[in-house]
Amino acid sequence: MPSDGPIPSPKCMSLPLPLEPRLKFSKPIKCILKYIFLFARF
């Protein structure tokens, strides 16, 4: 398996709820998109 860059840590899935509601949705979405792009390269 290609190993470019560090392995994404699962801490982005267990972030404490931020005060701003838009951050609450944008951060998990960016994290999910990052995983989608990582898996899409295979």
Buried (B, 14 or more C-beta within 10 A) or exposed (E): EEEEEEEEEEEBEEEEEEEEEEEBEEBEEEBEEEEEEEEEEE
